[in-house]
Amino acid sequence: MTVQYADQTHMSQAAIIRSQQGENMTRGDGFEALSFVHRQLDGLMDPLIMVDHFTMTEPTFGAHAHAGISAVSVLFEDSTGSFRNRDSLGNDIELAPGDLYWLKAARGAVHDEAPTPGSRTHALQIFVNLPTAQKLDEPSARHVPAAEMPVIENSGHRVRVMTGKSNGVVGATPPALPFTILDISLQASGSFTHRPDPGDAAWLHVIRGEIEAEIDGVRHRLSTDAALATHGADEIRLLSGEGGQAVLLSGAPLREPFVQKGPFAMRDVDQLAAVIAAHAAGELGTID
């Protein structure tokens, strides 16, 4: 069990920027990931708790419960086949390449995702913390098909606005707090600029290629085995000499304490113990 208190540092006008190294993880022969967790950045990932950049070719984890968080699946367009998503809300959806699925687990939900036979899923699994006021809400979910995502495109970039907004383009609204997810592809010598809402935190990770981030006029080189987190940036500009792909996740930090054990992140130890007991008693639902 980890007790984590989100960073309470008062933000000055200058952006706070830190990088974090991913941890390699494998499970059997069909799953490998680069994993990023909030403990590495002392609250600078807030409201993110975890991000796994993974490839999965066969069922790996089985049905499992979440509570106090949103579990978000972001499929990249180079995935093949389909990714079957089931949950205790009654949803049973075969996600296609490029799709997004947002499960607001809240007081608790059971979830299972796995590639269908012969499929290869290239994706992010994102745990987004919920504020204390939403941790005991009824669970809810939203599926956003790739075809419904608006795209910002010119000769230098192609950006899928999976949720949230950028450059006046508005994507899907998550079933929780406002949050922006951008899938950014840059051509050779291409660039793209995103302006977060005032006070937002942003998290950047390169999926392929070579990309630099210019944050409030200062250049930072990004690599595929690391991520960059920033609070308080006015402008984030991504540039690439030879082309590449990155994801940008952006939202308002919660700055609330939480207690985490695996896929549960609750207000305090009593609330955590209650949800663990509820799961053991079968009260978080089942997948038939």
MARPAGU-134615 format. One record per residue: residue in three letters; x, y, z of N, C-alpha, C, CB in turn. Coordinates in steps of 0.2 Angstrom, whole numbers, padded with zeros to 4 digits, always signed. Glycine has a CB too. Example, Ala and Ser with C-alpha at 12.3 -4.5 7.8 and 13.67 -1.06 7.14 Angstrom:
REM MARPAGU-134615
Ala+0066-0028+0039+0062-0022+0039+0066-0016+0039+0057-0022+0045 Ser+0064-0011+0035+0068-0005+0036+0064+0000+0039+0070-0003+0029 
REM end
This chain:
REM MARPAGU-134615
Met+0004-0006+0000+0000+0000+0000+0004+0006+0000-0005+0000+0006 Thr+0003+0011-0004+0007+0017-0004+0002+0023-0002+0009+0018-0012 Val+0005+0027+0002+0001+0033+0004+0005+0039+0000+0001+0034+0012 Gln+0001+0042-0004+0004+0047-0008+0000+0054-0007+0003+0045-0016 Tyr+0004+0059-0006+0001+0066-0005+0003+0070-0012+0003+0069+0001 Ala-0002+0072-0015+0000+0076-0021+0004+0082-0020-0007+0078-0025 Asp+0008+0084-0024+0012+0090-0023+0008+0096-0021+0017+0091-0029 Gln+0010+0100-0016+0006+0106-0014+0010+0112-0015+0005+0105-0006 Thr+0016+0112-0019+0020+0117-0020+0016+0123-0024+0026+0115-0024 His+0017+0129-0021+0014+0135-0025+0017+0136-0031+0014+0141-0020 Met+0013+0136-0037+0016+0137-0043+0018+0144-0045+0012+0134-0049 Ser+0024+0146-0047+0026+0152-0049+0024+0153-0056+0033+0154-0048 Gln+0026+0159-0059+0024+0160-0066+0028+0156-0070+0025+0168-0068 Ala+0034+0154-0068+0038+0150-0072+0036+0142-0072+0046+0150-0070 Ala+0036+0139-0078+0034+0132-0078+0039+0128-0074+0033+0130-0085 Ile+0036+0123-0070+0040+0118-0067+0040+0112-0072+0037+0115-0060 Ile+0047+0109-0073+0048+0104-0078+0052+0099-0075+0051+0107-0085 Arg+0050+0092-0076+0054+0087-0074+0053+0081-0079+0052+0085-0066 Ser+0058+0077-0079+0058+0071-0083+0058+0065-0079+0064+0070-0088 Gln+0055+0059-0082+0055+0053-0078+0057+0047-0083+0048+0052-0075 Gln+0060+0042-0080+0062+0036-0084+0057+0031-0083+0069+0034-0082 Gly+0055+0028-0089+0050+0022-0088+0054+0016-0086+0047+0021-0095 Glu+0049+0012-0083+0052+0005-0081+0049+0000-0085+0050+0004-0073 Asn+0054-0005-0088+0051-0010-0092+0048-0015-0088+0058-0013-0096 Met+0042-0018-0091+0038-0023-0088+0036-0028-0093+0032-0020-0084 Thr+0036-0034-0092+0034-0040-0096+0029-0044-0092+0039-0044-0099 Arg+0024-0047-0095+0020-0052-0092+0019-0058-0097+0013-0049-0090 Gly+0022-0064-0096+0022-0069-0101+0025-0068-0107+0014-0071-0102 Asp+0022-0071-0113+0025-0070-0119+0021-0064-0123+0025-0076-0123 Gly+0015-0062-0121+0011-0058-0125+0010-0051-0122+0004-0061-0125 Phe+0014-0048-0117+0013-0042-0115+0020-0039-0113+0008-0041-0109 Glu+0021-0033-0116+0027-0029-0113+0025-0022-0113+0033-0030-0118 Ala+0028-0018-0108+0026-0011-0107+0032-0007-0104+0020-0011-0102 Leu+0031-0001-0105+0036+0004-0102+0031+0008-0097+0039+0009-0107 Ser+0032+0008-0091+0028+0010-0086+0030+0016-0082+0027+0004-0081 Phe+0026+0021-0081+0027+0027-0078+0023+0028-0072+0027+0033-0082 Val+0025+0029-0066+0021+0030-0060+0022+0036-0056+0022+0024-0055 His+0017+0039-0053+0017+0045-0050+0023+0046-0044+0010+0047-0046 Arg+0025+0041-0041+0030+0041-0036+0036+0044-0039+0031+0035-0033 Gln+0038+0043-0045+0044+0046-0048+0044+0053-0048+0045+0043-0055 Leu+0039+0057-0048+0039+0064-0049+0036+0068-0043+0035+0065-0055 Asp+0035+0065-0038+0033+0068-0031+0027+0073-0033+0038+0072-0029 Gly+0022+0070-0036+0016+0074-0037+0015+0078-0044+0015+0079-0032 Leu+0021+0078-0048+0020+0082-0054+0017+0078-0060+0027+0083-0056 Met+0015+0072-0059+0010+0069-0063+0003+0070-0062+0011+0061-0063 Asp+0001+0073-0056-0006+0074-0054-0009+0078-0060-0006+0078-0048 Pro-0015+0075-0062-0019+0070-0059-0018+0063-0061-0026+0072-0060 Leu-0012+0062-0065-0011+0055-0067-0008+0051-0061-0006+0055-0073 Ile-0010+0045-0061-0007+0040-0056-0002+0035-0059-0012+0036-0052 Met-0004+0033-0065+0001+0028-0069-0001+0029-0076-0001+0021-0066 Val+0004+0028-0080+0004+0027-0088+0008+0021-0090+0005+0034-0092 Asp+0005+0016-0093+0008+0011-0096+0008+0011-0104+0006+0004-0094 His+0014+0012-0107+0014+0011-0114+0015+0004-0116+0020+0016-0117 Phe+0011+0001-0119+0011-0007-0120+0009-0009-0127+0007-0010-0115 Thr+0012-0015-0128+0010-0019-0133+0007-0026-0131+0016-0020-0138 Met+0001-0028-0133-0001-0035-0130-0004-0039-0136-0007-0033-0125 Thr-0002-0045-0136-0004-0049-0142-0008-0055-0139+0002-0052-0145 Glu-0009-0056-0133-0013-0062-0130-0016-0060-0124-0010-0068-0130 Pro-0022-0063-0121-0024-0061-0115-0019-0062-0109-0031-0065-0113 Thr-0019-0057-0105-0014-0057-0100-0016-0056-0093-0009-0051-0101 Phe-0021-0052-0091-0022-0050-0084-0029-0053-0082-0022-0043-0084 Gly-0033-0054-0086-0040-0057-0083-0044-0051-0080-0039-0062-0078 Ala-0050-0053-0078-0054-0048-0075-0051-0045-0069-0061-0051-0074 His-0052-0039-0068-0049-0035-0062-0053-0029-0060-0041-0034-0063 Ala-0053-0027-0054-0057-0022-0051-0053-0015-0051-0060-0023-0044 His-0056-0009-0052-0053-0003-0051-0058+0001-0046-0053+0001-0058 Ala-0055+0006-0043-0060+0010-0039-0056+0017-0037-0062+0007-0032 Gly-0060+0022-0037-0057+0029-0035-0053+0032-0041-0052+0028-0030 Ile-0053+0029-0047-0049+0032-0053-0053+0031-0059-0043+0028-0053 Ser-0051+0034-0064-0053+0032-0071-0047+0028-0074-0054+0039-0075 Ala-0049+0022-0078-0045+0018-0081-0046+0020-0089-0046+0011-0080 Val-0041+0023-0092-0042+0025-0099-0038+0021-0104-0040+0032-0100 Ser-0040+0018-0109-0037+0014-0114-0036+0019-0120-0040+0007-0115 Val-0030+0020-0123-0029+0024-0129-0026+0019-0134-0025+0030-0127 Leu-0029+0017-0139-0027+0013-0144-0023+0017-0150-0032+0008-0147 Phe-0017+0015-0152-0014+0019-0157-0016+0016-0164-0007+0018-0157 Glu-0016+0020-0169-0018+0018-0176-0015+0012-0179-0019+0023-0180 Asp-0008+0011-0176-0005+0005-0179-0006-0002-0176+0003+0006-0179 Ser-0011-0002-0171-0014-0008-0169-0017-0012-0174-0019-0007-0163 Thr-0017-0019-0174-0021-0023-0179-0026-0027-0175-0016-0027-0182 Gly-0031-0029-0179-0036-0033-0176-0041-0029-0171-0034-0039-0172 Ser-0043-0032-0166-0047-0028-0161-0045-0030-0154-0055-0030-0162 Phe-0047-0026-0149-0046-0026-0142-0052-0027-0138-0041-0020-0140 Arg-0054-0033-0136-0061-0033-0133-0061-0030-0126-0062-0041-0133 Asn-0066-0026-0125-0066-0022-0118-0073-0025-0115-0066-0015-0119 Arg-0073-0027-0109-0079-0029-0105-0078-0026-0098-0079-0037-0105 Asp-0084-0024-0096-0084-0022-0089-0091-0023-0085-0083-0014-0089 Ser-0091-0022-0079-0097-0024-0075-0102-0019-0076-0095-0025-0068 Leu-0101-0014-0080-0107-0010-0082-0111-0013-0087-0104-0003-0084 Gly-0109-0019-0090-0113-0022-0095-0110-0021-0102-0120-0020-0095 Asn-0105-0017-0103-0102-0015-0109-0097-0021-0112-0097-0009-0109 Asp-0098-0023-0118-0094-0028-0121-0093-0025-0128-0098-0035-0122 Ile-0087-0022-0129-0085-0019-0136-0079-0021-0138-0085-0011-0134 Glu-0078-0022-0145-0072-0023-0148-0069-0017-0150-0073-0029-0154 Leu-0064-0014-0147-0061-0008-0149-0057-0009-0155-0057-0005-0143 Ala-0057-0004-0159-0054-0004-0166-0047+0000-0165-0058-0002-0172 Pro-0042-0001-0169-0036+0003-0169-0038+0011-0169-0032+0002-0175 Gly-0035+0015-0165-0037+0022-0164-0042+0024-0159-0038+0024-0171 Asp-0046+0019-0157-0051+0020-0152-0049+0022-0145-0056+0014-0152 Leu-0053+0025-0141-0052+0026-0134-0058+0024-0130-0051+0034-0133 Tyr-0056+0021-0124-0061+0019-0119-0060+0022-0113-0062+0011-0119 Trp-0065+0026-0110-0064+0029-0103-0068+0026-0098-0065+0037-0104 Leu-0066+0022-0093-0070+0019-0088-0069+0023-0082-0068+0012-0087 Lys-0074+0027-0079-0074+0030-0073-0076+0025-0068-0078+0037-0073 Ala-0071+0022-0065-0073+0017-0060-0076+0019-0054-0066+0013-0058 Ala-0074+0025-0051-0077+0028-0045-0078+0023-0039-0084+0031-0047 Arg-0084+0022-0037-0084+0017-0031-0082+0010-0032-0091+0018-0028 Gly-0081+0008-0039-0079+0002-0040-0082-0001-0046-0080-0003-0034 Ala-0078-0004-0051-0080-0008-0056-0075-0013-0058-0081-0003-0063 Val-0078-0019-0061-0073-0024-0064-0072-0023-0071-0076-0031-0062 His-0066-0024-0074-0064-0023-0080-0060-0028-0083-0060-0016-0081 Asp-0061-0030-0090-0056-0035-0093-0055-0032-0100-0059-0042-0093 Glu-0049-0032-0102-0047-0031-0109-0042-0035-0112-0045-0023-0110 Ala-0043-0038-0118-0038-0042-0121-0039-0042-0128-0039-0049-0118 Pro-0033-0043-0132-0034-0043-0139-0037-0049-0141-0027-0043-0142 Thr-0041-0049-0147-0044-0055-0150-0039-0059-0153-0050-0053-0155 Pro-0040-0065-0154-0035-0070-0157-0032-0067-0164-0038-0076-0159 Gly-0026-0067-0164-0022-0064-0170-0021-0057-0170-0026-0066-0176 Ser-0024-0053-0165-0023-0046-0165-0017-0044-0161-0029-0043-0161 Arg-0015-0038-0162-0009-0034-0159-0011-0027-0157-0003-0034-0163 Thr-0011-0026-0150-0014-0020-0148-0008-0016-0145-0019-0021-0142 His-0007-0010-0148-0002-0005-0146-0006+0001-0143+0002-0003-0152 Ala-0005+0002-0137-0009+0007-0133-0006+0010-0127-0015+0003-0131 Leu-0009+0015-0124-0008+0017-0117-0014+0015-0113-0007+0025-0117 Gln-0012+0013-0107-0017+0012-0101-0015+0017-0096-0016+0005-0098 Ile-0020+0022-0095-0019+0027-0091-0024+0027-0085-0020+0034-0095 Phe-0021+0028-0079-0025+0029-0073-0025+0036-0071-0022+0025-0067 Val-0031+0039-0071-0032+0046-0070-0036+0046-0063-0036+0050-0075 Asn-0033+0050-0058-0036+0050-0051-0042+0054-0052-0031+0054-0047 Leu-0047+0052-0047-0053+0056-0046-0053+0060-0040-0059+0051-0046 Pro-0056+0066-0040-0056+0070-0034-0060+0066-0029-0059+0077-0035 Thr-0059+0068-0022-0062+0065-0017-0070+0065-0018-0060+0068-0010 Ala-0072+0070-0021-0080+0071-0021-0083+0066-0026-0081+0078-0024 Gln-0078+0063-0031-0081+0059-0036-0079+0051-0034-0078+0061-0043 Lys-0075+0050-0029-0073+0043-0028-0078+0038-0027-0068+0043-0023 Leu-0084+0040-0024-0089+0036-0022-0095+0037-0027-0092+0037-0015 Asp-0094+0040-0033-0099+0040-0038-0101+0034-0041-0097+0045-0044 Glu-0107+0033-0044-0108+0027-0048-0103+0027-0054-0116+0028-0051 Pro-0101+0021-0056-0096+0020-0061-0100+0022-0068-0093+0013-0062 Ser-0096+0024-0073-0099+0026-0079-0093+0025-0084-0102+0033-0080 Ala-0095+0025-0091-0090+0024-0096-0091+0028-0102-0089+0017-0097 Arg-0086+0029-0107-0088+0032-0113-0083+0028-0118-0087+0039-0113 His-0085+0026-0124-0081+0024-0129-0081+0029-0135-0085+0017-0132 Val-0075+0031-0137-0074+0036-0142-0071+0032-0148-0070+0042-0140 Pro-0075+0031-0153-0072+0028-0159-0067+0032-0163-0077+0025-0164 Ala-0062+0030-0166-0057+0034-0170-0061+0038-0175-0052+0030-0173 Ala-0066+0036-0178-0069+0040-0183-0072+0046-0181-0074+0035-0187 Glu-0074+0046-0174-0077+0052-0171-0073+0057-0168-0082+0050-0166 Met-0066+0056-0169-0061+0060-0166-0059+0066-0171-0055+0057-0163 Pro-0060+0072-0169-0058+0077-0174-0050+0077-0174-0060+0084-0171 Val-0048+0080-0180-0041+0080-0182-0039+0087-0184-0040+0074-0188 Ile-0033+0089-0181-0030+0095-0183-0024+0093-0188-0027+0099-0177 Glu-0024+0095-0194-0019+0093-0199-0017+0099-0203-0022+0087-0203 Asn-0011+0099-0205-0008+0103-0210-0002+0099-0213-0006+0110-0207 Ser+0002+0103-0216+0008+0099-0220+0013+0097-0215+0011+0104-0225 Gly+0013+0099-0209+0018+0097-0204+0016+0093-0198+0021+0103-0201 His+0010+0092-0197+0007+0088-0192+0000+0086-0193+0007+0092-0185 Arg-0001+0080-0189-0008+0077-0189-0009+0075-0182-0009+0071-0194 Val-0014+0079-0179-0016+0078-0172-0023+0075-0171-0014+0084-0168 Arg-0023+0070-0167-0030+0067-0166-0032+0070-0159-0030+0059-0166 Val-0037+0074-0158-0040+0076-0152-0045+0071-0149-0043+0083-0153 Met-0042+0066-0145-0045+0061-0143-0050+0063-0137-0041+0055-0140 Thr-0048+0067-0133-0053+0070-0128-0050+0077-0127-0053+0066-0121 Gly-0055+0082-0124-0053+0088-0122-0052+0093-0128-0046+0088-0119 Lys-0048+0097-0128-0047+0103-0133-0040+0105-0135-0052+0109-0131 Ser-0039+0107-0141-0033+0111-0143-0034+0115-0149-0027+0105-0144 Asn-0031+0121-0149-0031+0125-0155-0039+0126-0157-0027+0122-0160 Gly-0043+0127-0152-0050+0128-0154-0054+0122-0156-0050+0133-0159 Val-0051+0116-0157-0054+0110-0159-0056+0106-0153-0049+0106-0164 Val-0062+0104-0152-0065+0101-0146-0066+0093-0148-0071+0104-0144 Gly-0063+0089-0143-0065+0082-0144-0070+0080-0139-0058+0078-0143 Ala-0070+0073-0138-0075+0070-0133-0074+0073-0126-0074+0063-0133 Thr-0079+0073-0122-0079+0075-0115-0079+0069-0111-0085+0079-0113 Pro-0073+0068-0107-0073+0062-0102-0079+0062-0097-0066+0062-0099 Pro-0081+0056-0095-0086+0055-0090-0083+0056-0083-0089+0048-0090 Ala-0078+0061-0082-0076+0063-0076-0074+0071-0077-0069+0059-0074 Leu-0068+0073-0074-0066+0080-0075-0063+0081-0082-0061+0081-0070 Pro-0063+0087-0084-0060+0089-0091-0053+0086-0091-0060+0097-0092 Phe-0051+0084-0097-0045+0081-0098-0043+0080-0105-0044+0074-0094 Thr-0037+0082-0107-0036+0082-0114-0031+0077-0116-0033+0089-0116 Ile-0032+0073-0121-0028+0068-0124-0026+0069-0131-0030+0061-0122 Leu-0020+0071-0133-0018+0072-0140-0014+0067-0142-0015+0079-0141 Asp-0015+0064-0148-0011+0059-0152-0008+0063-0157-0015+0053-0154 Ile-0001+0065-0157+0002+0070-0161+0007+0066-0166+0006+0075-0157 Ser+0006+0067-0172+0011+0064-0177+0014+0070-0181+0008+0059-0182 Leu+0021+0070-0181+0024+0076-0184+0028+0073-0191+0029+0079-0180 Gln+0027+0077-0196+0031+0075-0202+0038+0078-0201+0028+0079-0208 Ala+0043+0076-0205+0050+0079-0205+0050+0086-0205+0054+0076-0211 Ser+0053+0089-0201+0053+0097-0200+0047+0100-0198+0056+0100-0206 Gly+0042+0095-0195+0036+0098-0193+0036+0100-0186+0031+0092-0194 Ser+0030+0104-0184+0029+0106-0177+0022+0107-0176+0033+0113-0176 Phe+0021+0107-0169+0014+0108-0167+0014+0111-0160+0010+0101-0166 Thr+0009+0116-0159+0009+0120-0153+0002+0119-0149+0010+0127-0154 His+0003+0117-0143-0003+0117-0138-0002+0122-0133-0004+0109-0136 Arg-0008+0125-0131-0008+0130-0126-0012+0127-0120-0010+0137-0128 Pro-0010+0124-0115-0014+0122-0109-0018+0127-0106-0010+0118-0104 Asp-0024+0125-0103-0027+0130-0099-0023+0132-0093-0034+0127-0096 Pro-0024+0138-0091-0020+0141-0085-0019+0136-0079-0022+0148-0083 Gly-0013+0135-0077-0013+0130-0071-0013+0123-0072-0018+0132-0066 Asp-0014+0121-0079-0014+0114-0080-0008+0110-0080-0017+0113-0087 Ala-0008+0104-0078-0002+0100-0079-0002+0096-0086-0001+0095-0073 Ala+0004+0095-0088+0004+0092-0095+0010+0086-0094+0006+0096-0101 Trp+0009+0081-0098+0013+0075-0097+0014+0073-0105+0010+0069-0093 Leu+0021+0072-0107+0023+0071-0114+0027+0064-0114+0027+0077-0117 His+0025+0060-0119+0029+0054-0120+0030+0053-0128+0026+0048-0117 Val+0036+0051-0130+0037+0050-0137+0035+0043-0138+0044+0052-0139 Ile+0031+0041-0143+0029+0035-0145+0034+0032-0150+0022+0035-0148 Arg+0036+0036-0155+0041+0034-0160+0045+0040-0163+0038+0030-0166 Gly+0051+0039-0165+0055+0044-0169+0058+0049-0164+0050+0048-0173 Glu+0060+0055-0166+0064+0059-0162+0060+0066-0161+0071+0060-0164 Ile+0058+0068-0155+0054+0074-0155+0057+0079-0149+0047+0073-0153 Glu+0057+0085-0150+0059+0090-0145+0053+0094-0142+0065+0095-0147 Ala+0053+0096-0136+0048+0100-0133+0051+0107-0132+0044+0097-0127 Glu+0047+0112-0134+0049+0119-0132+0044+0121-0128+0050+0123-0139 Ile+0046+0122-0121+0041+0124-0116+0042+0131-0114+0041+0119-0110 Asp+0038+0136-0116+0039+0143-0114+0046+0145-0116+0038+0144-0106 Gly+0047+0143-0123+0054+0145-0126+0060+0141-0125+0055+0152-0124 Val+0060+0136-0120+0066+0132-0118+0065+0125-0121+0067+0132-0111 Arg+0070+0123-0125+0070+0117-0128+0072+0111-0124+0075+0117-0134 His+0068+0105-0124+0070+0099-0120+0069+0093-0125+0065+0098-0114 Arg+0075+0089-0125+0075+0083-0130+0071+0078-0126+0082+0081-0131 Leu+0066+0075-0130+0062+0069-0127+0065+0063-0130+0055+0070-0129 Ser+0064+0057-0126+0066+0051-0129+0061+0046-0128+0073+0048-0125 Thr+0061+0040-0131+0056+0035-0131+0056+0031-0125+0056+0031-0137 Asp+0061+0032-0121+0061+0028-0114+0059+0032-0108+0068+0024-0113 Ala+0057+0038-0109+0056+0043-0104+0050+0047-0105+0062+0048-0103 Ala+0048+0051-0101+0042+0056-0101+0044+0063-0098+0036+0053-0098 Leu+0041+0068-0100+0042+0074-0097+0035+0077-0094+0044+0079-0103 Ala+0036+0080-0088+0030+0082-0085+0031+0090-0083+0028+0079-0078 Thr+0026+0094-0084+0026+0101-0083+0020+0104-0080+0028+0105-0089 His+0021+0108-0075+0015+0112-0072+0016+0119-0074+0015+0111-0065 Gly+0011+0122-0076+0011+0130-0077+0013+0132-0083+0014+0133-0071 Ala+0014+0128-0088+0017+0130-0095+0012+0134-0099+0020+0124-0099 Asp+0014+0140-0102+0009+0144-0106+0008+0141-0113+0011+0151-0106 Glu+0014+0138-0115+0014+0135-0122+0019+0129-0123+0016+0141-0127 Ile+0017+0124-0126+0021+0118-0127+0021+0117-0135+0018+0112-0124 Arg+0027+0118-0137+0028+0117-0145+0032+0110-0146+0031+0123-0148 Leu+0030+0106-0150+0033+0100-0151+0036+0101-0158+0029+0094-0151 Leu+0043+0098-0159+0046+0099-0166+0050+0092-0167+0051+0105-0165 Ser+0050+0091-0173+0054+0085-0175+0058+0086-0182+0049+0079-0176 Gly+0064+0084-0182+0068+0085-0188+0066+0079-0193+0075+0084-0186 Glu+0066+0073-0191+0065+0067-0195+0058+0064-0195+0070+0062-0194 Gly+0053+0067-0191+0047+0065-0190+0046+0060-0184+0045+0061-0196 Gly+0040+0060-0181+0039+0056-0175+0032+0056-0173+0044+0057-0170 Gln+0031+0053-0167+0024+0053-0164+0025+0054-0156+0020+0046-0166 Ala+0020+0057-0153+0020+0058-0146+0013+0059-0144+0024+0065-0144 Val+0012+0058-0137+0006+0059-0134+0007+0065-0129+0003+0053-0130 Leu+0001+0069-0128+0001+0074-0123-0005+0073-0119+0002+0081-0127 Leu-0004+0073-0113-0010+0072-0108-0010+0078-0104-0009+0066-0104 Ser-0016+0081-0103-0016+0088-0100-0022+0089-0096-0015+0094-0105 Gly-0022+0091-0089-0028+0092-0085-0026+0096-0079-0031+0086-0084 Ala-0031+0098-0075-0029+0102-0069-0027+0097-0064-0036+0106-0067 Pro-0022+0098-0060-0020+0094-0054-0025+0095-0049-0013+0096-0052 Leu-0026+0089-0045-0031+0089-0040-0028+0092-0033-0033+0082-0039 Arg-0022+0090-0032-0018+0093-0026-0022+0090-0020-0018+0100-0026 Glu-0024+0084-0020-0028+0080-0014-0024+0074-0012-0035+0079-0016 Pro-0023+0073-0006-0020+0067-0004-0024+0061-0006-0019+0067+0004 Phe-0021+0055-0007-0025+0049-0008-0020+0043-0006-0026+0048-0016 Val-0024+0037-0005-0020+0031-0003-0021+0026-0008-0023+0029+0004 Gln-0016+0023-0011-0016+0018-0016-0014+0011-0014-0012+0021-0022 Lys-0018+0007-0017-0016+0000-0017-0018-0003-0024-0019-0004-0011 Gly-0013-0005-0028-0014-0007-0035-0019-0003-0038-0017-0014-0034 Pro-0024-0006-0041-0029-0002-0045-0034+0002-0041-0032-0006-0050 Phe-0033+0003-0035-0038+0006-0030-0034+0013-0028-0040+0002-0024 Ala-0037+0019-0028-0034+0025-0025-0040+0029-0022-0031+0029-0031 Met-0040+0028-0015-0046+0031-0012-0043+0037-0007-0049+0025-0007 Arg-0048+0040-0004-0047+0046+0000-0042+0045+0006-0053+0049+0003 Asp-0043+0039+0010-0039+0037+0016-0039+0030+0017-0042+0041+0022 Val-0036+0028+0022-0035+0020+0023-0042+0017+0025-0030+0019+0029 Asp-0047+0021+0028-0053+0018+0029-0057+0017+0023-0057+0022+0034 Gln-0057+0022+0019-0061+0021+0012-0058+0015+0008-0061+0028+0008 Leu-0051+0015+0008-0048+0010+0004-0049+0003+0007-0040+0011+0005 Ala-0049+0002+0014-0051-0004+0017-0058-0006+0015-0050-0004+0024 Ala-0063-0001+0015-0070-0003+0013-0071-0005+0006-0074+0004+0014 Val-0067-0002+0001-0068-0004-0006-0065-0011-0007-0065+0001-0011 Ile-0059-0013-0003-0056-0019-0004-0061-0025-0001-0049-0020+0000 Ala-0064-0023+0004-0069-0028+0007-0075-0028+0002-0072-0025+0014 Ala-0077-0023-0001-0083-0023-0005-0081-0028-0011-0085-0016-0008 His-0075-0027-0014-0073-0031-0019-0073-0039-0017-0066-0029-0022 Ala-0070-0040-0011-0070-0047-0009-0077-0050-0008-0066-0047-0002 Ala-0082-0046-0007-0089-0048-0006-0092-0048-0013-0092-0044-0001 Gly-0089-0047-0018-0093-0047-0025-0097-0041-0026-0096-0053-0025 Glu-0096-0035-0022-0101-0030-0023-0099-0025-0028-0101-0026-0016 Leu-0093-0026-0031-0091-0021-0037-0093-0024-0043-0084-0020-0037 Gly-0097-0029-0043-0100-0032-0050-0096-0037-0052-0100-0026-0055 Thr-0098-0040-0058-0095-0046-0061-0095-0045-0069-0098-0053-0059 Ile-0091-0049-0072-0092-0049-0079-0094-0056-0081-0085-0047-0083 Asp-0100-0057-0084-0102-0064-0086-0099-0066-0092-0110-0063-0087 
REM end
